[in-house]
């Protein structure tokens, strides 16, 4: 019984830690400040947005193995994109 309980607790912890892949819980919501395309660094640049000022936001996702590059405004191979995780 103790082994089952320990396994269940481990599984629950693994799910909680892997929520955003970094173990920091749910990433913050992206807020638009100006018009343009913007990568979501909290989501490893797989997700990006088209913003129209602070009034409208459209969400896009790059395909498997791709990341959004803010310089070229395209989804490129993940090894071609610098996507730093924001510091607090």
PyMOL Python script that loads the backbone (N, CA, C, O; Angstrom):
from pymol import cmd

cmd.read_pdbstr("""\
ATOM      1  N   UNK A   1       0.820  -1.196   0.000  1.00  0.00           N
ATOM      2  CA  UNK A   1       0.000   0.000   0.000  1.00  0.00           C
ATOM      3  C   UNK A   1       0.866   1.263   0.000  1.00  0.00           C
ATOM      4  O   UNK A   1       0.563   2.235  -0.692  1.00  0.00           O
ATOM      5  N   UNK A   2       1.955   1.233   0.792  1.00  0.00           N
ATOM      6  CA  UNK A   2       2.850   2.392   0.826  1.00  0.00           C
ATOM      7  C   UNK A   2       3.477   2.648  -0.533  1.00  0.00           C
ATOM      8  O   UNK A   2       3.674   3.797  -0.929  1.00  0.00           O
ATOM      9  N   UNK A   3       3.790   1.577  -1.244  1.00  0.00           N
ATOM     10  CA  UNK A   3       4.397   1.719  -2.565  1.00  0.00           C
ATOM     11  C   UNK A   3       3.414   2.371  -3.542  1.00  0.00           C
ATOM     12  O   UNK A   3       3.819   3.200  -4.356  1.00  0.00           O
ATOM     13  N   UNK A   4       2.142   2.012  -3.473  1.00  0.00           N
ATOM     14  CA  UNK A   4       1.120   2.595  -4.352  1.00  0.00           C
ATOM     15  C   UNK A   4       0.951   4.076  -4.034  1.00  0.00           C
ATOM     16  O   UNK A   4       0.859   4.898  -4.945  1.00  0.00           O
ATOM     17  N   UNK A   5       0.911   4.420  -2.762  1.00  0.00           N
ATOM     18  CA  UNK A   5       0.773   5.815  -2.353  1.00  0.00           C
ATOM     19  C   UNK A   5       1.974   6.635  -2.819  1.00  0.00           C
ATOM     20  O   UNK A   5       1.807   7.738  -3.339  1.00  0.00           O
ATOM     21  N   UNK A   6       3.172   6.110  -2.638  1.00  0.00           N
ATOM     22  CA  UNK A   6       4.381   6.808  -3.069  1.00  0.00           C
ATOM     23  C   UNK A   6       4.380   7.016  -4.581  1.00  0.00           C
ATOM     24  O   UNK A   6       4.759   8.083  -5.062  1.00  0.00           O
ATOM     25  N   UNK A   7       3.957   6.000  -5.329  1.00  0.00           N
ATOM     26  CA  UNK A   7       3.896   6.113  -6.783  1.00  0.00           C
ATOM     27  C   UNK A   7       2.870   7.170  -7.202  1.00  0.00           C
ATOM     28  O   UNK A   7       3.122   7.951  -8.119  1.00  0.00           O
ATOM     29  N   UNK A   8       1.728   7.194  -6.540  1.00  0.00           N
ATOM     30  CA  UNK A   8       0.687   8.176  -6.853  1.00  0.00           C
ATOM     31  C   UNK A   8       1.181   9.595  -6.567  1.00  0.00           C
ATOM     32  O   UNK A   8       0.940  10.506  -7.358  1.00  0.00           O
ATOM     33  N   UNK A   9       1.872   9.785  -5.437  1.00  0.00           N
ATOM     34  CA  UNK A   9       2.407  11.103  -5.108  1.00  0.00           C
ATOM     35  C   UNK A   9       3.476  11.537  -6.108  1.00  0.00           C
ATOM     36  O   UNK A   9       3.527  12.701  -6.506  1.00  0.00           O
ATOM     37  N   UNK A  10       4.325  10.598  -6.509  1.00  0.00           N
ATOM     38  CA  UNK A  10       5.350  10.910  -7.497  1.00  0.00           C
ATOM     39  C   UNK A  10       4.723  11.321  -8.821  1.00  0.00           C
ATOM     40  O   UNK A  10       5.173  12.281  -9.447  1.00  0.00           O
ATOM     41  N   UNK A  11       3.690  10.608  -9.255  1.00  0.00           N
ATOM     42  CA  UNK A  11       3.012  10.929 -10.514  1.00  0.00           C
ATOM     43  C   UNK A  11       2.365  12.311 -10.441  1.00  0.00           C
ATOM     44  O   UNK A  11       2.446  13.083 -11.396  1.00  0.00           O
ATOM     45  N   UNK A  12       1.730  12.626  -9.324  1.00  0.00           N
ATOM     46  CA  UNK A  12       1.105  13.940  -9.164  1.00  0.00           C
ATOM     47  C   UNK A  12       2.145  15.047  -9.195  1.00  0.00           C
ATOM     48  O   UNK A  12       1.924  16.092  -9.807  1.00  0.00           O
ATOM     49  N   UNK A  13       3.273  14.826  -8.542  1.00  0.00           N
ATOM     50  CA  UNK A  13       4.347  15.812  -8.536  1.00  0.00           C
ATOM     51  C   UNK A  13       4.915  16.011  -9.938  1.00  0.00           C
ATOM     52  O   UNK A  13       5.190  17.141 -10.340  1.00  0.00           O
ATOM     53  N   UNK A  14       5.089  14.939 -10.673  1.00  0.00           N
ATOM     54  CA  UNK A  14       5.618  15.029 -12.038  1.00  0.00           C
ATOM     55  C   UNK A  14       4.696  15.850 -12.930  1.00  0.00           C
ATOM     56  O   UNK A  14       5.166  16.647 -13.742  1.00  0.00           O
ATOM     57  N   UNK A  15       3.398  15.664 -12.787  1.00  0.00           N
ATOM     58  CA  UNK A  15       2.432  16.425 -13.584  1.00  0.00           C
ATOM     59  C   UNK A  15       2.486  17.899 -13.200  1.00  0.00           C
ATOM     60  O   UNK A  15       2.466  18.766 -14.074  1.00  0.00           O
ATOM     61  N   UNK A  16       2.555  18.192 -11.910  1.00  0.00           N
ATOM     62  CA  UNK A  16       2.591  19.580 -11.446  1.00  0.00           C
ATOM     63  C   UNK A  16       3.855  20.291 -11.915  1.00  0.00           C
ATOM     64  O   UNK A  16       3.789  21.444 -12.342  1.00  0.00           O
ATOM     65  N   UNK A  17       4.984  19.637 -11.843  1.00  0.00           N
ATOM     66  CA  UNK A  17       6.257  20.248 -12.220  1.00  0.00           C
ATOM     67  C   UNK A  17       6.351  20.441 -13.724  1.00  0.00           C
ATOM     68  O   UNK A  17       6.947  21.414 -14.188  1.00  0.00           O
ATOM     69  N   UNK A  18       5.777  19.539 -14.480  1.00  0.00           N
ATOM     70  CA  UNK A  18       5.902  19.640 -15.936  1.00  0.00           C
ATOM     71  C   UNK A  18       4.807  20.486 -16.558  1.00  0.00           C
ATOM     72  O   UNK A  18       4.629  20.445 -17.776  1.00  0.00           O
ATOM     73  N   UNK A  19       4.072  21.244 -15.773  1.00  0.00           N
ATOM     74  CA  UNK A  19       2.983  22.074 -16.279  1.00  0.00           C
ATOM     75  C   UNK A  19       3.383  22.935 -17.454  1.00  0.00           C
ATOM     76  O   UNK A  19       2.651  22.998 -18.442  1.00  0.00           O
ATOM     77  N   UNK A  20       4.523  23.601 -17.381  1.00  0.00           N
ATOM     78  CA  UNK A  20       4.974  24.396 -18.512  1.00  0.00           C
ATOM     79  C   UNK A  20       6.339  23.941 -18.998  1.00  0.00           C
ATOM     80  O   UNK A  20       6.994  24.639 -19.772  1.00  0.00           O
ATOM     81  N   UNK A  21       6.767  22.770 -18.544  1.00  0.00           N
ATOM     82  CA  UNK A  21       8.028  22.221 -18.984  1.00  0.00           C
ATOM     83  C   UNK A  21       9.235  22.720 -18.209  1.00  0.00           C
ATOM     84  O   UNK A  21      10.337  22.196 -18.371  1.00  0.00           O
ATOM     85  N   UNK A  22       9.038  23.732 -17.365  1.00  0.00           N
ATOM     86  CA  UNK A  22      10.153  24.295 -16.624  1.00  0.00           C
ATOM     87  C   UNK A  22       9.974  24.175 -15.120  1.00  0.00           C
ATOM     88  O   UNK A  22      10.878  24.529 -14.363  1.00  0.00           O
ATOM     89  N   UNK A  23       8.843  23.691 -14.679  1.00  0.00           N
ATOM     90  CA  UNK A  23       8.613  23.504 -13.263  1.00  0.00           C
ATOM     91  C   UNK A  23       8.247  24.770 -12.518  1.00  0.00           C
ATOM     92  O   UNK A  23       8.359  24.807 -11.293  1.00  0.00           O
ATOM     93  N   UNK A  24       7.814  25.812 -13.215  1.00  0.00           N
ATOM     94  CA  UNK A  24       7.471  27.066 -12.570  1.00  0.00           C
ATOM     95  C   UNK A  24       5.967  27.325 -12.559  1.00  0.00           C
ATOM     96  O   UNK A  24       5.546  28.458 -12.326  1.00  0.00           O
ATOM     97  N   UNK A  25       5.163  26.320 -12.800  1.00  0.00           N
ATOM     98  CA  UNK A  25       3.713  26.512 -12.838  1.00  0.00           C
ATOM     99  C   UNK A  25       3.267  27.146 -14.147  1.00  0.00           C
ATOM    100  O   UNK A  25       4.003  27.144 -15.134  1.00  0.00           O
ATOM    101  N   UNK A  26       2.082  27.675 -14.143  1.00  0.00           N
ATOM    102  CA  UNK A  26       1.484  28.272 -15.337  1.00  0.00           C
ATOM    103  C   UNK A  26       2.224  29.552 -15.719  1.00  0.00           C
ATOM    104  O   UNK A  26       2.410  30.426 -14.873  1.00  0.00           O
ATOM    105  N   UNK A  27       2.656  29.679 -16.992  1.00  0.00           N
ATOM    106  CA  UNK A  27       3.329  30.910 -17.414  1.00  0.00           C
ATOM    107  C   UNK A  27       2.345  32.078 -17.428  1.00  0.00           C
ATOM    108  O   UNK A  27       1.138  31.869 -17.553  1.00  0.00           O
ATOM    109  N   UNK A  28       2.847  33.297 -17.301  1.00  0.00           N
ATOM    110  CA  UNK A  28       1.954  34.461 -17.310  1.00  0.00           C
ATOM    111  C   UNK A  28       1.320  34.676 -18.674  1.00  0.00           C
ATOM    112  O   UNK A  28       1.851  34.243 -19.697  1.00  0.00           O
ATOM    113  N   UNK A  29       0.179  35.348 -18.676  1.00  0.00           N
ATOM    114  CA  UNK A  29      -0.508  35.676 -19.926  1.00  0.00           C
ATOM    115  C   UNK A  29       0.291  36.739 -20.670  1.00  0.00           C
ATOM    116  O   UNK A  29       0.839  37.655 -20.055  1.00  0.00           O
ATOM    117  N   UNK A  30       0.356  36.618 -21.978  1.00  0.00           N
ATOM    118  CA  UNK A  30       1.075  37.587 -22.799  1.00  0.00           C
ATOM    119  C   UNK A  30       0.217  38.830 -22.969  1.00  0.00           C
ATOM    120  O   UNK A  30      -0.967  38.734 -23.294  1.00  0.00           O
ATOM    121  N   UNK A  31       0.805  39.983 -22.751  1.00  0.00           N
ATOM    122  CA  UNK A  31       0.104  41.255 -22.898  1.00  0.00           C
ATOM    123  C   UNK A  31       0.710  42.042 -24.056  1.00  0.00           C
ATOM    124  O   UNK A  31       1.917  42.281 -24.083  1.00  0.00           O
ATOM    125  N   UNK A  32      -0.113  42.439 -24.993  1.00  0.00           N
ATOM    126  CA  UNK A  32       0.349  43.261 -26.119  1.00  0.00           C
ATOM    127  C   UNK A  32       0.535  44.703 -25.662  1.00  0.00           C
ATOM    128  O   UNK A  32      -0.263  45.236 -24.892  1.00  0.00           O
ATOM    129  N   UNK A  33       1.608  45.323 -26.154  1.00  0.00           N
ATOM    130  CA  UNK A  33       1.859  46.725 -25.845  1.00  0.00           C
ATOM    131  C   UNK A  33       1.910  47.590 -27.098  1.00  0.00           C
ATOM    132  O   UNK A  33       1.652  48.792 -27.042  1.00  0.00           O
ATOM    133  N   UNK A  34       2.247  46.969 -28.234  1.00  0.00           N
ATOM    134  CA  UNK A  34       2.368  47.703 -29.488  1.00  0.00           C
ATOM    135  C   UNK A  34       2.026  46.766 -30.647  1.00  0.00           C
ATOM    136  O   UNK A  34       1.865  45.563 -30.441  1.00  0.00           O
ATOM    137  N   UNK A  35       1.915  47.296 -31.838  1.00  0.00           N
ATOM    138  CA  UNK A  35       1.571  46.497 -33.012  1.00  0.00           C
ATOM    139  C   UNK A  35       2.783  45.723 -33.511  1.00  0.00           C
ATOM    140  O   UNK A  35       3.893  46.253 -33.562  1.00  0.00           O
ATOM    141  N   UNK A  36       2.558  44.450 -33.884  1.00  0.00           N
ATOM    142  CA  UNK A  36       3.616  43.635 -34.446  1.00  0.00           C
ATOM    143  C   UNK A  36       3.504  42.179 -34.043  1.00  0.00           C
ATOM    144  O   UNK A  36       2.588  41.789 -33.320  1.00  0.00           O
ATOM    145  N   UNK A  37       4.456  41.372 -34.526  1.00  0.00           N
ATOM    146  CA  UNK A  37       4.557  39.959 -34.165  1.00  0.00           C
ATOM    147  C   UNK A  37       5.533  39.824 -33.002  1.00  0.00           C
ATOM    148  O   UNK A  37       6.599  40.438 -33.002  1.00  0.00           O
ATOM    149  N   UNK A  38       5.158  39.007 -31.999  1.00  0.00           N
ATOM    150  CA  UNK A  38       5.984  38.838 -30.820  1.00  0.00           C
ATOM    151  C   UNK A  38       6.013  37.379 -30.375  1.00  0.00           C
ATOM    152  O   UNK A  38       4.977  36.721 -30.288  1.00  0.00           O
ATOM    153  N   UNK A  39       7.212  36.890 -30.096  1.00  0.00           N
ATOM    154  CA  UNK A  39       7.377  35.529 -29.582  1.00  0.00           C
ATOM    155  C   UNK A  39       7.002  35.505 -28.103  1.00  0.00           C
ATOM    156  O   UNK A  39       7.194  36.489 -27.388  1.00  0.00           O
ATOM    157  N   UNK A  40       6.473  34.392 -27.661  1.00  0.00           N
ATOM    158  CA  UNK A  40       6.189  34.188 -26.237  1.00  0.00           C
ATOM    159  C   UNK A  40       7.354  33.393 -25.655  1.00  0.00           C
ATOM    160  O   UNK A  40       7.407  32.171 -25.795  1.00  0.00           O
ATOM    161  N   UNK A  41       8.275  34.077 -25.011  1.00  0.00           N
ATOM    162  CA  UNK A  41       9.469  33.445 -24.464  1.00  0.00           C
ATOM    163  C   UNK A  41       9.132  32.448 -23.359  1.00  0.00           C
ATOM    164  O   UNK A  41       9.854  31.470 -23.169  1.00  0.00           O
ATOM    165  N   UNK A  42       8.046  32.685 -22.632  1.00  0.00           N
ATOM    166  CA  UNK A  42       7.637  31.755 -21.574  1.00  0.00           C
ATOM    167  C   UNK A  42       7.155  30.425 -22.154  1.00  0.00           C
ATOM    168  O   UNK A  42       7.105  29.420 -21.445  1.00  0.00           O
ATOM    169  N   UNK A  43       6.808  30.419 -23.416  1.00  0.00           N
ATOM    170  CA  UNK A  43       6.343  29.204 -24.078  1.00  0.00           C
ATOM    171  C   UNK A  43       7.346  28.759 -25.137  1.00  0.00           C
ATOM    172  O   UNK A  43       6.976  28.195 -26.167  1.00  0.00           O
ATOM    173  N   UNK A  44       8.613  29.022 -24.866  1.00  0.00           N
ATOM    174  CA  UNK A  44       9.752  28.569 -25.683  1.00  0.00           C
ATOM    175  C   UNK A  44       9.687  29.023 -27.132  1.00  0.00           C
ATOM    176  O   UNK A  44      10.245  28.364 -28.008  1.00  0.00           O
ATOM    177  N   UNK A  45       9.021  30.131 -27.398  1.00  0.00           N
ATOM    178  CA  UNK A  45       8.900  30.716 -28.740  1.00  0.00           C
ATOM    179  C   UNK A  45       8.148  29.808 -29.719  1.00  0.00           C
ATOM    180  O   UNK A  45       8.152  30.063 -30.923  1.00  0.00           O
ATOM    181  N   UNK A  46       7.509  28.759 -29.215  1.00  0.00           N
ATOM    182  CA  UNK A  46       6.654  27.927 -30.060  1.00  0.00           C
ATOM    183  C   UNK A  46       5.365  28.694 -30.340  1.00  0.00           C
ATOM    184  O   UNK A  46       4.776  28.571 -31.414  1.00  0.00           O
ATOM    185  N   UNK A  47       4.938  29.482 -29.366  1.00  0.00           N
ATOM    186  CA  UNK A  47       3.744  30.316 -29.494  1.00  0.00           C
ATOM    187  C   UNK A  47       4.189  31.743 -29.795  1.00  0.00           C
ATOM    188  O   UNK A  47       5.159  32.238 -29.221  1.00  0.00           O
ATOM    189  N   UNK A  48       3.468  32.396 -30.703  1.00  0.00           N
ATOM    190  CA  UNK A  48       3.725  33.800 -30.981  1.00  0.00           C
ATOM    191  C   UNK A  48       2.414  34.506 -31.266  1.00  0.00           C
ATOM    192  O   UNK A  48       1.385  33.863 -31.477  1.00  0.00           O
ATOM    193  N   UNK A  49       2.455  35.834 -31.271  1.00  0.00           N
ATOM    194  CA  UNK A  49       1.234  36.634 -31.352  1.00  0.00           C
ATOM    195  C   UNK A  49       1.363  37.735 -32.389  1.00  0.00           C
ATOM    196  O   UNK A  49       2.446  38.266 -32.634  1.00  0.00           O
ATOM    197  N   UNK A  50       0.219  38.063 -32.994  1.00  0.00           N
ATOM    198  CA  UNK A  50       0.085  39.278 -33.772  1.00  0.00           C
ATOM    199  C   UNK A  50      -0.700  40.232 -32.884  1.00  0.00           C
ATOM    200  O   UNK A  50      -1.827  39.931 -32.492  1.00  0.00           O
ATOM    201  N   UNK A  51      -0.115  41.369 -32.569  1.00  0.00           N
ATOM    202  CA  UNK A  51      -0.759  42.358 -31.713  1.00  0.00           C
ATOM    203  C   UNK A  51      -1.107  43.596 -32.522  1.00  0.00           C
ATOM    204  O   UNK A  51      -0.327  44.041 -33.364  1.00  0.00           O
ATOM    205  N   UNK A  52      -2.276  44.144 -32.262  1.00  0.00           N
ATOM    206  CA  UNK A  52      -2.663  45.440 -32.799  1.00  0.00           C
ATOM    207  C   UNK A  52      -2.846  46.357 -31.603  1.00  0.00           C
ATOM    208  O   UNK A  52      -3.886  46.356 -30.944  1.00  0.00           O
ATOM    209  N   UNK A  53      -1.800  47.145 -31.339  1.00  0.00           N
ATOM    210  CA  UNK A  53      -1.732  47.986 -30.140  1.00  0.00           C
ATOM    211  C   UNK A  53      -1.994  47.107 -28.915  1.00  0.00           C
ATOM    212  O   UNK A  53      -1.513  45.976 -28.852  1.00  0.00           O
ATOM    213  N   UNK A  54      -2.724  47.600 -27.981  1.00  0.00           N
ATOM    214  CA  UNK A  54      -3.056  46.816 -26.793  1.00  0.00           C
ATOM    215  C   UNK A  54      -4.489  46.319 -26.866  1.00  0.00           C
ATOM    216  O   UNK A  54      -5.036  45.844 -25.871  1.00  0.00           O
ATOM    217  N   UNK A  55      -5.104  46.429 -28.050  1.00  0.00           N
ATOM    218  CA  UNK A  55      -6.532  46.136 -28.157  1.00  0.00           C
ATOM    219  C   UNK A  55      -6.863  44.763 -28.721  1.00  0.00           C
ATOM    220  O   UNK A  55      -7.945  44.240 -28.454  1.00  0.00           O
ATOM    221  N   UNK A  56      -5.965  44.166 -29.492  1.00  0.00           N
ATOM    222  CA  UNK A  56      -6.280  42.911 -30.167  1.00  0.00           C
ATOM    223  C   UNK A  56      -5.049  42.012 -30.220  1.00  0.00           C
ATOM    224  O   UNK A  56      -3.936  42.473 -30.471  1.00  0.00           O
ATOM    225  N   UNK A  57      -5.272  40.710 -29.979  1.00  0.00           N
ATOM    226  CA  UNK A  57      -4.167  39.743 -30.010  1.00  0.00           C
ATOM    227  C   UNK A  57      -4.647  38.478 -30.699  1.00  0.00           C
ATOM    228  O   UNK A  57      -5.697  37.938 -30.352  1.00  0.00           O
ATOM    229  N   UNK A  58      -3.873  37.998 -31.685  1.00  0.00           N
ATOM    230  CA  UNK A  58      -4.144  36.730 -32.345  1.00  0.00           C
ATOM    231  C   UNK A  58      -2.984  35.796 -32.027  1.00  0.00           C
ATOM    232  O   UNK A  58      -1.822  36.177 -32.164  1.00  0.00           O
ATOM    233  N   UNK A  59      -3.293  34.581 -31.604  1.00  0.00           N
ATOM    234  CA  UNK A  59      -2.282  33.607 -31.194  1.00  0.00           C
ATOM    235  C   UNK A  59      -1.994  32.629 -32.322  1.00  0.00           C
ATOM    236  O   UNK A  59      -2.907  32.137 -32.985  1.00  0.00           O
ATOM    237  N   UNK A  60      -0.712  32.355 -32.530  1.00  0.00           N
ATOM    238  CA  UNK A  60      -0.260  31.389 -33.533  1.00  0.00           C
ATOM    239  C   UNK A  60       0.705  30.398 -32.881  1.00  0.00           C
ATOM    240  O   UNK A  60       1.275  30.671 -31.825  1.00  0.00           O
ATOM    241  N   UNK A  61       0.877  29.246 -33.525  1.00  0.00           N
ATOM    242  CA  UNK A  61       1.804  28.225 -33.040  1.00  0.00           C
ATOM    243  C   UNK A  61       2.660  27.741 -34.200  1.00  0.00           C
ATOM    244  O   UNK A  61       2.161  27.475 -35.293  1.00  0.00           O
ATOM    245  N   UNK A  62       3.963  27.632 -33.942  1.00  0.00           N
ATOM    246  CA  UNK A  62       4.866  27.067 -34.948  1.00  0.00           C
ATOM    247  C   UNK A  62       4.710  25.547 -34.969  1.00  0.00           C
ATOM    248  O   UNK A  62       4.280  24.949 -33.983  1.00  0.00           O
ATOM    249  N   UNK A  63       5.054  24.940 -36.073  1.00  0.00           N
ATOM    250  CA  UNK A  63       4.985  23.489 -36.205  1.00  0.00           C
ATOM    251  C   UNK A  63       6.049  22.786 -35.373  1.00  0.00           C
ATOM    252  O   UNK A  63       6.901  23.428 -34.760  1.00  0.00           O
ATOM    253  N   UNK A  64       5.988  21.487 -35.363  1.00  0.00           N
ATOM    254  CA  UNK A  64       6.923  20.667 -34.580  1.00  0.00           C
ATOM    255  C   UNK A  64       8.368  20.951 -34.974  1.00  0.00           C
ATOM    256  O   UNK A  64       8.706  20.976 -36.158  1.00  0.00           O
ATOM    257  N   UNK A  65       9.214  21.164 -33.972  1.00  0.00           N
ATOM    258  CA  UNK A  65      10.623  21.418 -34.215  1.00  0.00           C
ATOM    259  C   UNK A  65      10.943  22.839 -34.647  1.00  0.00           C
ATOM    260  O   UNK A  65      12.087  23.138 -34.989  1.00  0.00           O
ATOM    261  N   UNK A  66       9.944  23.722 -34.638  1.00  0.00           N
ATOM    262  CA  UNK A  66      10.123  25.104 -35.068  1.00  0.00           C
ATOM    263  C   UNK A  66       9.906  26.058 -33.899  1.00  0.00           C
ATOM    264  O   UNK A  66       9.202  25.735 -32.941  1.00  0.00           O
ATOM    265  N   UNK A  67      10.520  27.237 -33.990  1.00  0.00           N
ATOM    266  CA  UNK A  67      10.370  28.311 -33.017  1.00  0.00           C
ATOM    267  C   UNK A  67      10.211  29.620 -33.784  1.00  0.00           C
ATOM    268  O   UNK A  67      10.750  29.771 -34.880  1.00  0.00           O
ATOM    269  N   UNK A  68       9.470  30.567 -33.206  1.00  0.00           N
ATOM    270  CA  UNK A  68       9.272  31.856 -33.865  1.00  0.00           C
ATOM    271  C   UNK A  68      10.474  32.755 -33.627  1.00  0.00           C
ATOM    272  O   UNK A  68      10.912  32.935 -32.491  1.00  0.00           O
ATOM    273  N   UNK A  69      11.003  33.316 -34.701  1.00  0.00           N
ATOM    274  CA  UNK A  69      12.131  34.228 -34.642  1.00  0.00           C
ATOM    275  C   UNK A  69      11.623  35.647 -34.838  1.00  0.00           C
ATOM    276  O   UNK A  69      11.072  35.962 -35.893  1.00  0.00           O
ATOM    277  N   UNK A  70      11.796  36.508 -33.843  1.00  0.00           N
ATOM    278  CA  UNK A  70      11.297  37.881 -33.932  1.00  0.00           C
ATOM    279  C   UNK A  70      12.047  38.721 -34.962  1.00  0.00           C
ATOM    280  O   UNK A  70      11.512  39.720 -35.441  1.00  0.00           O
ATOM    281  N   UNK A  71      13.269  38.339 -35.310  1.00  0.00           N
ATOM    282  CA  UNK A  71      14.040  39.102 -36.293  1.00  0.00           C
ATOM    283  C   UNK A  71      13.478  38.887 -37.693  1.00  0.00           C
ATOM    284  O   UNK A  71      13.206  39.849 -38.412  1.00  0.00           O
ATOM    285  N   UNK A  72      13.304  37.628 -38.077  1.00  0.00           N
ATOM    286  CA  UNK A  72      12.814  37.315 -39.427  1.00  0.00           C
ATOM    287  C   UNK A  72      11.291  37.266 -39.501  1.00  0.00           C
ATOM    288  O   UNK A  72      10.720  37.267 -40.591  1.00  0.00           O
ATOM    289  N   UNK A  73      10.633  37.224 -38.341  1.00  0.00           N
ATOM    290  CA  UNK A  73       9.169  37.119 -38.246  1.00  0.00           C
ATOM    291  C   UNK A  73       8.662  35.836 -38.902  1.00  0.00           C
ATOM    292  O   UNK A  73       7.619  35.816 -39.555  1.00  0.00           O
ATOM    293  N   UNK A  74       9.447  34.746 -38.703  1.00  0.00           N
ATOM    294  CA  UNK A  74       9.097  33.441 -39.266  1.00  0.00           C
ATOM    295  C   UNK A  74       9.364  32.347 -38.242  1.00  0.00           C
ATOM    296  O   UNK A  74      10.132  32.533 -37.298  1.00  0.00           O
ATOM    297  N   UNK A  75       8.715  31.201 -38.447  1.00  0.00           N
ATOM    298  CA  UNK A  75       9.031  30.004 -37.671  1.00  0.00           C
ATOM    299  C   UNK A  75      10.216  29.326 -38.352  1.00  0.00           C
ATOM    300  O   UNK A  75      10.147  28.965 -39.527  1.00  0.00           O
ATOM    301  N   UNK A  76      11.301  29.158 -37.601  1.00  0.00           N
ATOM    302  CA  UNK A  76      12.513  28.528 -38.111  1.00  0.00           C
ATOM    303  C   UNK A  76      12.822  27.280 -37.300  1.00  0.00           C
ATOM    304  O   UNK A  76      12.198  27.037 -36.267  1.00  0.00           O
ATOM    305  N   UNK A  77      13.781  26.488 -37.764  1.00  0.00           N
ATOM    306  CA  UNK A  77      14.215  25.329 -36.982  1.00  0.00           C
ATOM    307  C   UNK A  77      14.658  25.810 -35.605  1.00  0.00           C
ATOM    308  O   UNK A  77      15.287  26.860 -35.477  1.00  0.00           O
ATOM    309  N   UNK A  78      14.323  25.027 -34.571  1.00  0.00           N
ATOM    310  CA  UNK A  78      14.583  25.463 -33.205  1.00  0.00           C
ATOM    311  C   UNK A  78      16.051  25.766 -32.933  1.00  0.00           C
ATOM    312  O   UNK A  78      16.344  26.591 -32.068  1.00  0.00           O
ATOM    313  N   UNK A  79      16.984  25.128 -33.640  1.00  0.00           N
ATOM    314  CA  UNK A  79      18.407  25.399 -33.412  1.00  0.00           C
ATOM    315  C   UNK A  79      18.861  26.715 -34.059  1.00  0.00           C
ATOM    316  O   UNK A  79      20.004  27.132 -33.874  1.00  0.00           O
ATOM    317  N   UNK A  80      17.972  27.367 -34.815  1.00  0.00           N
ATOM    318  CA  UNK A  80      18.301  28.623 -35.458  1.00  0.00           C
ATOM    319  C   UNK A  80      17.740  29.831 -34.711  1.00  0.00           C
ATOM    320  O   UNK A  80      17.966  30.970 -35.120  1.00  0.00           O
ATOM    321  N   UNK A  81      17.010  29.592 -33.621  1.00  0.00           N
ATOM    322  CA  UNK A  81      16.316  30.665 -32.913  1.00  0.00           C
ATOM    323  C   UNK A  81      16.835  30.807 -31.490  1.00  0.00           C
ATOM    324  O   UNK A  81      16.906  29.829 -30.746  1.00  0.00           O
ATOM    325  N   UNK A  82      17.196  32.030 -31.115  1.00  0.00           N
ATOM    326  CA  UNK A  82      17.575  32.335 -29.737  1.00  0.00           C
ATOM    327  C   UNK A  82      16.297  32.703 -28.990  1.00  0.00           C
ATOM    328  O   UNK A  82      15.646  33.697 -29.310  1.00  0.00           O
ATOM    329  N   UNK A  83      15.947  31.903 -28.006  1.00  0.00           N
ATOM    330  CA  UNK A  83      14.705  32.120 -27.270  1.00  0.00           C
ATOM    331  C   UNK A  83      14.998  32.052 -25.774  1.00  0.00           C
ATOM    332  O   UNK A  83      14.728  31.034 -25.136  1.00  0.00           O
ATOM    333  N   UNK A  84      15.544  33.119 -25.213  1.00  0.00           N
ATOM    334  CA  UNK A  84      15.904  33.089 -23.790  1.00  0.00           C
ATOM    335  C   UNK A  84      14.673  33.128 -22.897  1.00  0.00           C
ATOM    336  O   UNK A  84      13.713  33.848 -23.170  1.00  0.00           O
ATOM    337  N   UNK A  85      14.718  32.340 -21.825  1.00  0.00           N
ATOM    338  CA  UNK A  85      13.637  32.386 -20.841  1.00  0.00           C
ATOM    339  C   UNK A  85      13.782  33.692 -20.064  1.00  0.00           C
ATOM    340  O   UNK A  85      14.868  33.985 -19.563  1.00  0.00           O
ATOM    341  N   UNK A  86      12.714  34.485 -19.952  1.00  0.00           N
ATOM    342  CA  UNK A  86      12.819  35.772 -19.260  1.00  0.00           C
ATOM    343  C   UNK A  86      13.232  35.632 -17.805  1.00  0.00           C
ATOM    344  O   UNK A  86      12.817  34.698 -17.119  1.00  0.00           O
ATOM    345  N   UNK A  87      14.042  36.554 -17.343  1.00  0.00           N
ATOM    346  CA  UNK A  87      14.402  36.572 -15.922  1.00  0.00           C
ATOM    347  C   UNK A  87      13.313  37.324 -15.167  1.00  0.00           C
ATOM    348  O   UNK A  87      12.587  38.133 -15.744  1.00  0.00           O
ATOM    349  N   UNK A  88      13.212  37.054 -13.900  1.00  0.00           N
ATOM    350  CA  UNK A  88      12.129  37.644 -13.088  1.00  0.00           C
ATOM    351  C   UNK A  88      12.202  39.130 -13.025  1.00  0.00           C
ATOM    352  O   UNK A  88      11.363  39.763 -12.382  1.00  0.00           O
TER     353      UNK A  88
END
""", "prot")
cmd.dss("prot")
cmd.show_as("cartoon", "prot")
cmd.util.cbc("prot")
cmd.orient("prot")
